[in-house]
Amino acid sequence: MGDRAYVRITCRREDVGRFEEIGFVEDDAESDVAVFFGWHDAGCEYDGSMFASDGSGEYREVLSTPNESLALVRVMPDGTIAERDLDCVREYYSALAVARADLGITEAG
């Protein structure tokens, strides 16, 4: 049996077909480059993450906590922050804000 995890994607109704083409199945959907955001749980071989696209063609993904929608930044053994992780988190939240606005979603979460 393969590794499976739950994934949630929020996108425009007219973009649903794009996600179906790559194997996603529409299940009570809320709504060349699509604006979307979502998250997936951790599996045996990968960590959970949150992701967003603001329609610019850039895909932003960050590690996330398993029980809250919070992005993670790794801390190295010497106590320093993994700077690239911090940059990725900032880029993710920026893309998420644009995607939410574009999709007309105002509530956080």
C-alpha positions in Angstrom: 0.0 0.0 0.0 1.3 3.4 -0.9 1.8 6.3 1.4 -1.2 8.6 1.4 -2.0 12.0 3.1 -4.9 14.4 3.0 -4.5 17.4 0.8 -6.7 20.5 0.7 -6.5 23.0 -2.2 -8.6 26.1 -2.5 -8.9 27.5 -6.0 -11.2 29.2 -8.5 -14.1 27.0 -9.8 -12.8 27.4 -13.3 -9.3 26.1 -12.3 -10.7 22.8 -10.8 -10.0 21.0 -14.1 -6.4 21.8 -13.9 -6.0 20.1 -10.6 -8.1 17.1 -11.8 -5.7 16.7 -14.7 -2.9 16.0 -12.3 -4.8 13.6 -10.2 -6.8 15.6 -7.6 -10.5 14.8 -7.2 -13.0 17.6 -6.5 -14.6 17.0 -3.1 -16.8 19.9 -2.0 -14.6 22.5 -3.6 -14.9 26.1 -2.3 -14.4 27.8 -5.0 -1.8 28.7 -17.7 -1.2 29.7 -13.9 -3.8 29.2 -11.2 -4.2 31.1 -8.0 -4.5 28.6 -5.1 -3.5 27.6 -1.6 -3.7 24.6 0.5 -1.9 22.2 2.8 -1.1 18.5 3.2 -0.5 16.2 6.2 2.8 14.5 6.8 3.4 11.0 5.4 6.0 8.4 6.2 8.6 9.9 3.8 7.7 13.7 4.0 6.7 16.4 6.4 3.4 18.3 6.4 3.4 21.6 4.5 1.4 24.5 3.4 1.6 25.9 -0.1 0.3 28.9 -2.1 0.5 30.4 -5.6 -0.3 34.0 -6.2 -0.7 33.5 -10.0 2.8 34.8 -10.8 4.0 31.3 -11.7 5.9 30.9 -8.4 4.9 28.0 -6.1 5.6 28.7 -2.4 5.8 25.8 0.1 6.8 25.8 3.8 6.9 23.1 6.5 4.0 23.3 8.9 2.9 22.2 12.3 0.7 19.2 12.3 -2.2 20.6 14.4 -2.1 24.3 13.6 -1.7 26.3 10.4 1.7 27.7 11.4 4.8 27.7 9.2 8.0 26.3 10.6 11.6 27.6 10.5 14.3 25.1 11.2 16.9 25.9 13.9 20.4 24.5 13.3 22.4 22.5 15.9 24.4 25.7 16.7 21.2 27.6 17.5 21.1 29.7 14.3 18.0 30.0 12.2 18.0 28.5 8.8 17.8 31.8 6.9 16.5 30.3 3.7 13.6 28.8 5.7 12.7 32.3 7.1 12.8 33.8 3.5 10.5 31.0 2.3 8.0 31.6 5.1 7.9 35.3 4.3 7.4 34.5 0.6 4.7 32.0 1.4 2.7 34.4 3.6 3.0 37.1 0.9 1.7 34.7 -1.8 -1.0 33.4 0.6 -2.3 37.0 1.2 -2.5 37.6 -2.6 -4.2 34.3 -3.2 -6.8 34.9 -0.5 -7.5 38.4 -1.7 -7.8 37.2 -5.3 -10.1 34.3 -4.3 -12.2 36.7 -2.2 -11.4 34.9 1.1 -11.2 37.3 4.0 -11.2 35.1 7.1 -7.9 33.7 8.4 -7.3 30.0 8.7 
